[in-house]
Amino acid sequence: MEISIVLFVIAVIFIFQSIKVVPQQNAWVIERLGKYHGYLTPGLNILVPFVDRVAYKHSLKEIPLDVPSQVCITRDNTQLQVDGILYFQVTDPMRASYGSSNYITAVTQLAQTSLRSVIGKLELDKTFEERDIINAQVVQAIDEAALNWGVKVLRYEIKDLTPPKEILHAMQAQITAEREKRALIAASEGRRQEQINIATGEREAFIARSEGEKQAVINKALGEAAYIKAVAEANAEAIELVASAIQKPGGELAVQLKVAEKAVAAYSAVAADATTTLIVPSNMSEVASLIGSAMALVRHQK
């Protein structure tokens, strides 16, 4: 009975030693008698008990690695506090196990040295403008060395660039001056546009007023012309009527009577004015004759 229990325990140990279940996106490196034998893929795997052993376990997922902050000196001798984040992935489990004692530390140190080298080639202003170029150059520098460690560097991103306080204050002052300059330019452009709009409005208003005055003058002239024409036509009709009346019997006597009445009325109006000196014509016989004719005409009509 005791032997059966011992055999059962040994069998269970053998099973646990021989059966390995590897999770998805993982690779387990196997050593057989202390020598690299291969690596286990995801799923159920069978090992030789007490001969094969799992030496290293690697995740094949993309790994984000926080690169510690460091001081970098730019080309114009300005210090920058720079930190970033590195994304890499294990592509060769064998090299990741035996290529470096600690590939994470190696990648971190290489990222820092590569970043200092890249920033040292740039001036301060360029470091803020060319982050994408810096990231690409750091990835290229790390990726070449990381191949021997079984690691593929995917990308590197700078999280923060912090210049010294003095430089930061100077940059802020420069930005403030630039914004004030843009504000003044915008205000002057606004005033300029305002003056242009006012001048354009006054010109259009003047043109409109002149057009109105022109049309008013034209309308007035047309009205006066129509009035003169109407008066002339009325006078012409009156003259035609008078001429027609003269041609009728007694027309001449009527004209003489009308002339006599006008003459008497004119002399009466002049004589009624005390301040006016009346000069009597020398040939009064004509006036008397005119008045006599008028009186005869009146008597004849009666």
C-alpha positions as a Markdown table, in Angstrom:
| # | Residue | x | y | z |
|---|---|---|---|---|
| 1 | Met | 0.0 | 0.0 | 0.0 |
| 2 | Glu | 2.8 | 2.4 | 0.9 |
| 3 | Ile | 4.6 | 1.5 | -2.3 |
| 4 | Ser | 1.4 | 2.4 | -4.3 |
| 5 | Ile | 1.2 | 5.8 | -2.7 |
| 6 | Val | 4.9 | 6.5 | -3.4 |
| 7 | Leu | 4.4 | 5.4 | -7.0 |
| 8 | Phe | 1.4 | 7.6 | -7.3 |
| 9 | Val | 3.2 | 10.6 | -5.9 |
| 10 | Ile | 6.1 | 10.0 | -8.3 |
| 11 | Ala | 3.7 | 9.7 | -11.2 |
| 12 | Val | 2.0 | 13.0 | -10.3 |
| 13 | Ile | 5.4 | 14.7 | -10.0 |
| 14 | Phe | 6.4 | 13.3 | -13.4 |
| 15 | Ile | 3.2 | 14.6 | -14.9 |
| 16 | Phe | 3.7 | 18.1 | -13.4 |
| 17 | Gln | 7.3 | 18.1 | -14.7 |
| 18 | Ser | 6.4 | 16.9 | -18.2 |
| 19 | Ile | 3.3 | 18.8 | -19.0 |
| 20 | Lys | 3.5 | 22.6 | -19.5 |
| 21 | Val | 0.7 | 24.9 | -20.6 |
| 22 | Val | 2.1 | 28.1 | -22.1 |
| 23 | Pro | -0.3 | 31.2 | -22.2 |
| 24 | Gln | -0.9 | 33.0 | -25.5 |
| 25 | Gln | 1.7 | 35.6 | -26.5 |
| 26 | Asn | 4.4 | 33.9 | -24.3 |
| 27 | Ala | 7.5 | 31.9 | -25.1 |
| 28 | Trp | 9.3 | 29.7 | -22.5 |
| 29 | Val | 12.9 | 28.8 | -23.2 |
| 30 | Ile | 13.8 | 25.2 | -22.5 |
| 31 | Glu | 17.2 | 24.0 | -21.4 |
| 32 | Arg | 18.1 | 20.3 | -21.7 |
| 33 | Leu | 20.8 | 19.3 | -19.2 |
| 34 | Gly | 21.8 | 23.0 | -19.0 |
| 35 | Lys | 22.0 | 23.6 | -22.7 |
| 36 | Tyr | 19.6 | 25.6 | -24.9 |
| 37 | His | 17.1 | 23.2 | -26.4 |
| 38 | Gly | 14.3 | 25.4 | -27.8 |
| 39 | Tyr | 11.3 | 27.3 | -26.6 |
| 40 | Leu | 7.7 | 26.3 | -25.9 |
| 41 | Thr | 4.9 | 27.9 | -28.0 |
| 42 | Pro | 1.5 | 28.7 | -26.6 |
| 43 | Gly | -0.6 | 25.7 | -25.7 |
| 44 | Leu | 0.1 | 22.2 | -24.2 |
| 45 | Asn | 3.7 | 21.1 | -24.3 |
| 46 | Ile | 5.4 | 17.9 | -23.2 |
| 47 | Leu | 8.9 | 17.9 | -21.5 |
| 48 | Val | 11.2 | 15.2 | -20.5 |
| 49 | Pro | 11.0 | 15.2 | -16.7 |
| 50 | Phe | 14.3 | 16.0 | -14.8 |
| 51 | Val | 16.0 | 16.5 | -18.1 |
| 52 | Asp | 14.3 | 19.5 | -19.6 |
| 53 | Arg | 13.6 | 22.6 | -17.5 |
| 54 | Val | 12.0 | 26.1 | -18.2 |
| 55 | Ala | 14.9 | 28.5 | -17.9 |
| 56 | Tyr | 13.3 | 31.8 | -19.1 |
| 57 | Lys | 9.8 | 33.0 | -19.6 |
| 58 | His | 9.3 | 35.9 | -22.1 |
| 59 | Ser | 6.2 | 37.9 | -23.0 |
| 60 | Leu | 5.9 | 38.5 | -26.7 |
| 61 | Lys | 3.5 | 41.5 | -26.2 |
| 62 | Glu | 4.5 | 45.1 | -26.9 |
| 63 | Ile | 6.1 | 46.4 | -23.7 |
| 64 | Pro | 6.1 | 50.1 | -22.7 |
| 65 | Leu | 9.3 | 51.1 | -20.9 |
| 66 | Asp | 9.6 | 54.3 | -19.0 |
| 67 | Val | 13.0 | 55.9 | -19.7 |
| 68 | Pro | 14.2 | 57.8 | -16.6 |
| 69 | Ser | 14.6 | 61.6 | -16.9 |
| 70 | Gln | 18.1 | 62.9 | -17.7 |
| 71 | Val | 19.9 | 66.1 | -18.4 |
| 72 | Cys | 20.9 | 66.6 | -22.1 |
| 73 | Ile | 23.0 | 69.4 | -23.5 |
| 74 | Thr | 22.1 | 71.0 | -26.8 |
| 75 | Arg | 24.4 | 72.2 | -29.5 |
| 76 | Asp | 24.2 | 75.8 | -28.1 |
| 77 | Asn | 25.2 | 74.6 | -24.6 |
| 78 | Thr | 21.7 | 74.7 | -23.1 |
| 79 | Gln | 20.7 | 72.0 | -20.5 |
| 80 | Leu | 17.4 | 70.2 | -21.0 |
| 81 | Gln | 15.6 | 67.8 | -18.7 |
| 82 | Val | 14.3 | 65.1 | -20.9 |
| 83 | Asp | 12.3 | 62.0 | -20.2 |
| 84 | Gly | 10.5 | 59.6 | -22.6 |
| 85 | Ile | 8.9 | 56.3 | -23.0 |
| 86 | Leu | 10.1 | 53.4 | -25.2 |
| 87 | Tyr | 8.0 | 50.6 | -26.8 |
| 88 | Phe | 9.7 | 47.4 | -27.6 |
| 89 | Gln | 8.9 | 43.7 | -28.2 |
| 90 | Val | 10.7 | 40.4 | -27.8 |
| 91 | Thr | 11.1 | 38.8 | -31.2 |
| 92 | Asp | 13.7 | 36.1 | -30.5 |
| 93 | Pro | 13.4 | 34.3 | -27.1 |
| 94 | Met | 16.8 | 32.6 | -27.5 |
| 95 | Arg | 18.7 | 35.9 | -28.0 |
| 96 | Ala | 16.6 | 37.6 | -25.3 |
| 97 | Ser | 17.7 | 34.9 | -22.9 |
| 98 | Tyr | 21.4 | 34.6 | -23.7 |
| 99 | Gly | 22.2 | 37.8 | -25.7 |
| 100 | Ser | 22.2 | 40.0 | -22.6 |
| 101 | Ser | 22.0 | 39.5 | -18.9 |
| 102 | Asn | 19.2 | 42.0 | -18.7 |
| 103 | Tyr | 17.9 | 43.3 | -22.0 |
| 104 | Ile | 15.5 | 45.8 | -20.3 |
| 105 | Thr | 18.4 | 47.6 | -18.5 |
| 106 | Ala | 20.4 | 47.4 | -21.7 |
| 107 | Val | 17.6 | 49.0 | -23.8 |
| 108 | Thr | 17.0 | 51.7 | -21.2 |
| 109 | Gln | 20.7 | 52.7 | -21.0 |
| 110 | Leu | 21.0 | 52.7 | -24.8 |
| 111 | Ala | 17.9 | 54.9 | -25.1 |
| 112 | Gln | 19.4 | 57.4 | -22.7 |
| 113 | Thr | 22.8 | 57.6 | -24.4 |
| 114 | Ser | 21.2 | 57.7 | -27.9 |
| 115 | Leu | 18.9 | 60.6 | -26.8 |
| 116 | Arg | 21.8 | 62.6 | -25.4 |
| 117 | Ser | 23.7 | 62.1 | -28.7 |
| 118 | Val | 20.8 | 63.2 | -30.9 |
| 119 | Ile | 19.9 | 66.2 | -28.8 |
| 120 | Gly | 23.6 | 67.3 | -28.7 |
| 121 | Lys | 23.4 | 67.8 | -32.4 |
| 122 | Leu | 20.5 | 70.2 | -32.3 |
| 123 | Glu | 20.0 | 73.7 | -31.0 |
| 124 | Leu | 17.4 | 74.5 | -28.3 |
| 125 | Asp | 14.7 | 75.8 | -30.6 |
| 126 | Lys | 15.1 | 72.8 | -32.9 |
| 127 | Thr | 14.5 | 70.3 | -30.1 |
| 128 | Phe | 11.0 | 71.6 | -29.6 |
| 129 | Glu | 10.2 | 71.7 | -33.3 |
| 130 | Glu | 11.7 | 68.4 | -34.4 |
| 131 | Arg | 10.5 | 65.9 | -31.8 |
| 132 | Asp | 9.5 | 63.4 | -34.5 |
| 133 | Ile | 13.0 | 63.5 | -36.0 |
| 134 | Ile | 14.5 | 62.9 | -32.5 |
| 135 | Asn | 12.2 | 60.0 | -31.8 |
| 136 | Ala | 13.0 | 58.4 | -35.2 |
| 137 | Gln | 16.8 | 58.8 | -34.7 |
| 138 | Val | 16.6 | 57.3 | -31.2 |
| 139 | Val | 14.6 | 54.3 | -32.4 |
| 140 | Gln | 17.1 | 53.7 | -35.3 |
| 141 | Ala | 20.1 | 53.9 | -32.9 |
| 142 | Ile | 18.6 | 51.5 | -30.4 |
| 143 | Asp | 17.1 | 49.1 | -32.9 |
| 144 | Glu | 20.5 | 48.3 | -34.5 |
| 145 | Ala | 22.0 | 47.2 | -31.2 |
| 146 | Ala | 18.9 | 45.6 | -29.8 |
| 147 | Leu | 18.9 | 43.0 | -32.6 |
| 148 | Asn | 21.6 | 41.0 | -30.7 |
| 149 | Trp | 19.3 | 41.0 | -27.7 |
| 150 | Gly | 16.3 | 39.5 | -29.5 |
| 151 | Val | 14.4 | 42.8 | -29.0 |
| 152 | Lys | 12.6 | 44.9 | -31.7 |
| 153 | Val | 12.3 | 48.6 | -30.7 |
| 154 | Leu | 9.0 | 49.8 | -32.2 |
| 155 | Arg | 9.0 | 53.5 | -31.2 |
| 156 | Tyr | 10.2 | 56.1 | -28.8 |
| 157 | Glu | 8.3 | 59.1 | -27.6 |
| 158 | Ile | 9.6 | 62.2 | -25.7 |
| 159 | Lys | 7.2 | 62.9 | -22.9 |
| 160 | Asp | 8.6 | 66.2 | -21.6 |
| 161 | Leu | 11.4 | 68.7 | -22.5 |
| 162 | Thr | 12.1 | 71.1 | -19.6 |
| 163 | Pro | 14.7 | 73.8 | -20.1 |
| 164 | Pro | 16.2 | 75.8 | -17.1 |
| 165 | Lys | 14.0 | 78.4 | -15.4 |
| 166 | Glu | 16.0 | 81.3 | -16.9 |
| 167 | Ile | 15.6 | 79.9 | -20.4 |
| 168 | Leu | 11.9 | 79.2 | -19.8 |
| 169 | His | 11.3 | 82.8 | -18.6 |
| 170 | Ala | 13.1 | 84.2 | -21.6 |
| 171 | Met | 11.0 | 82.0 | -23.9 |
| 172 | Gln | 7.8 | 83.1 | -22.2 |
| 173 | Ala | 8.9 | 86.7 | -22.6 |
| 174 | Gln | 9.6 | 86.1 | -26.2 |
| 175 | Ile | 6.2 | 84.5 | -26.7 |
| 176 | Thr | 4.5 | 87.3 | -24.9 |
| 177 | Ala | 6.3 | 89.9 | -27.1 |
| 178 | Glu | 5.4 | 88.0 | -30.2 |
| 179 | Arg | 1.7 | 87.8 | -29.2 |
| 180 | Glu | 1.6 | 91.5 | -28.4 |
| 181 | Lys | 3.2 | 92.2 | -31.8 |
| 182 | Arg | 0.5 | 90.1 | -33.5 |
| 183 | Ala | -2.2 | 91.9 | -31.5 |
| 184 | Leu | -0.9 | 95.3 | -32.6 |
| 185 | Ile | -0.7 | 94.2 | -36.2 |
| 186 | Ala | -4.2 | 92.8 | -36.0 |
| 187 | Ala | -5.5 | 96.1 | -34.4 |
| 188 | Ser | -3.8 | 98.2 | -37.1 |
| 189 | Glu | -5.2 | 95.9 | -39.8 |
| 190 | Gly | -8.6 | 96.4 | -38.2 |
| 191 | Arg | -8.3 | 100.2 | -38.2 |
| 192 | Arg | -7.0 | 100.1 | -41.8 |
| 193 | Gln | -10.0 | 98.0 | -42.9 |
| 194 | Glu | -12.3 | 100.3 | -40.9 |
| 195 | Gln | -11.0 | 103.4 | -42.7 |
| 196 | Ile | -11.3 | 101.6 | -46.0 |
| 197 | Asn | -14.9 | 100.6 | -45.3 |
| 198 | Ile | -15.7 | 104.2 | -44.2 |
| 199 | Ala | -14.2 | 105.7 | -47.3 |
| 200 | Thr | -15.9 | 103.2 | -49.5 |
| 201 | Gly | -19.2 | 103.9 | -47.8 |
| 202 | Glu | -18.8 | 107.7 | -48.2 |
| 203 | Arg | -17.8 | 107.3 | -51.9 |
| 204 | Glu | -20.9 | 105.1 | -52.6 |
| 205 | Ala | -23.1 | 107.6 | -50.6 |
| 206 | Phe | -21.7 | 110.5 | -52.6 |
| 207 | Ile | -22.3 | 108.7 | -55.9 |
| 208 | Ala | -25.8 | 107.8 | -54.8 |
| 209 | Arg | -26.5 | 111.5 | -53.8 |
| 210 | Ser | -25.0 | 112.8 | -57.1 |
| 211 | Glu | -27.1 | 110.4 | -59.1 |
| 212 | Gly | -30.2 | 111.5 | -57.2 |
| 213 | Glu | -29.4 | 115.2 | -57.7 |
| 214 | Lys | -28.7 | 114.5 | -61.4 |
| 215 | Gln | -32.0 | 112.7 | -61.8 |
| 216 | Ala | -33.8 | 115.5 | -59.9 |
| 217 | Val | -32.3 | 118.2 | -62.2 |
| 218 | Ile | -33.3 | 116.1 | -65.2 |
| 219 | Asn | -36.8 | 115.7 | -63.9 |
| 220 | Lys | -37.1 | 119.4 | -63.1 |
| 221 | Ala | -35.8 | 120.4 | -66.6 |
| 222 | Leu | -38.3 | 118.0 | -68.2 |
| 223 | Gly | -41.1 | 119.5 | -66.0 |
| 224 | Glu | -40.1 | 123.0 | -67.0 |
| 225 | Ala | -39.9 | 122.1 | -70.6 |
| 226 | Ala | -43.3 | 120.5 | -70.4 |
| 227 | Tyr | -44.7 | 123.6 | -68.7 |
| 228 | Ile | -43.2 | 126.0 | -71.2 |
| 229 | Lys | -44.6 | 123.8 | -74.0 |
| 230 | Ala | -48.0 | 123.7 | -72.4 |
| 231 | Val | -48.0 | 127.5 | -71.9 |
| 232 | Ala | -46.8 | 128.1 | -75.5 |
| 233 | Glu | -49.5 | 125.8 | -76.8 |
| 234 | Ala | -52.1 | 127.5 | -74.7 |
| 235 | Asn | -50.9 | 131.0 | -75.9 |
| 236 | Ala | -51.0 | 129.7 | -79.5 |
| 237 | Glu | -54.5 | 128.5 | -79.1 |
| 238 | Ala | -55.5 | 131.8 | -77.5 |
| 239 | Ile | -53.9 | 133.8 | -80.3 |
| 240 | Glu | -55.7 | 131.6 | -82.8 |
| 241 | Leu | -59.0 | 132.2 | -81.1 |
| 242 | Val | -58.4 | 135.9 | -81.0 |
| 243 | Ala | -57.4 | 136.0 | -84.6 |
| 244 | Ser | -60.5 | 134.0 | -85.5 |
| 245 | Ala | -62.6 | 136.3 | -83.4 |
| 246 | Ile | -61.2 | 139.4 | -85.2 |
| 247 | Gln | -62.1 | 137.9 | -88.5 |
| 248 | Lys | -65.8 | 137.8 | -87.4 |
| 249 | Pro | -68.1 | 140.8 | -87.8 |
| 250 | Gly | -67.4 | 143.5 | -85.1 |
| 251 | Gly | -64.1 | 141.9 | -84.2 |
| 252 | Glu | -62.1 | 145.0 | -84.9 |
| 253 | Leu | -64.3 | 147.2 | -82.8 |
| 254 | Ala | -64.1 | 144.7 | -80.0 |
| 255 | Val | -60.3 | 144.9 | -80.2 |
| 256 | Gln | -60.4 | 148.7 | -80.2 |
| 257 | Leu | -62.6 | 148.6 | -77.1 |
| 258 | Lys | -60.3 | 146.2 | -75.3 |
| 259 | Val | -57.3 | 148.3 | -76.2 |
| 260 | Ala | -59.1 | 151.5 | -75.0 |
| 261 | Glu | -60.0 | 149.7 | -71.7 |
| 262 | Lys | -56.4 | 148.7 | -71.2 |
| 263 | Ala | -55.2 | 152.2 | -71.9 |
| 264 | Val | -57.7 | 153.9 | -69.6 |
| 265 | Ala | -56.9 | 151.3 | -66.8 |
| 266 | Ala | -53.2 | 152.0 | -67.2 |
| 267 | Tyr | -53.6 | 155.8 | -67.1 |
| 268 | Ser | -55.9 | 155.4 | -64.1 |
| 269 | Ala | -53.4 | 153.2 | -62.2 |
| 270 | Val | -50.6 | 155.7 | -62.9 |
| 271 | Ala | -52.7 | 158.7 | -61.9 |
| 272 | Ala | -53.8 | 157.0 | -58.7 |
| 273 | Asp | -50.2 | 156.9 | -57.4 |
| 274 | Ala | -49.4 | 160.2 | -55.7 |
| 275 | Thr | -45.7 | 159.7 | -55.9 |
| 276 | Thr | -45.7 | 159.1 | -59.6 |
| 277 | Thr | -45.4 | 162.0 | -62.0 |
| 278 | Leu | -47.8 | 161.6 | -64.9 |
| 279 | Ile | -46.6 | 162.7 | -68.3 |
| 280 | Val | -49.4 | 163.2 | -70.7 |
| 281 | Pro | -48.6 | 162.4 | -74.4 |
| 282 | Ser | -48.5 | 165.4 | -76.7 |
| 283 | Asn | -50.9 | 163.8 | -79.2 |
| 284 | Met | -53.9 | 163.3 | -77.0 |
| 285 | Ser | -56.2 | 163.3 | -80.0 |
| 286 | Glu | -55.2 | 159.7 | -80.7 |
| 287 | Val | -56.1 | 158.7 | -77.1 |
| 288 | Ala | -59.4 | 160.6 | -77.3 |
| 289 | Ser | -60.1 | 159.1 | -80.6 |
| 290 | Leu | -59.4 | 155.7 | -79.1 |
| 291 | Ile | -61.7 | 156.4 | -76.2 |
| 292 | Gly | -64.3 | 157.7 | -78.5 |
| 293 | Ser | -64.2 | 154.7 | -80.6 |
| 294 | Ala | -64.6 | 152.6 | -77.5 |
| 295 | Met | -67.6 | 154.6 | -76.4 |
| 296 | Ala | -69.2 | 154.4 | -79.8 |
| 297 | Leu | -68.7 | 150.7 | -79.8 |
| 298 | Val | -70.4 | 150.6 | -76.4 |
| 299 | Arg | -73.3 | 152.6 | -77.5 |
| 300 | His | -73.6 | 150.6 | -80.7 |
| 301 | Gln | -73.8 | 147.4 | -78.6 |
| 302 | Lys | -76.4 | 148.9 | -76.4 |
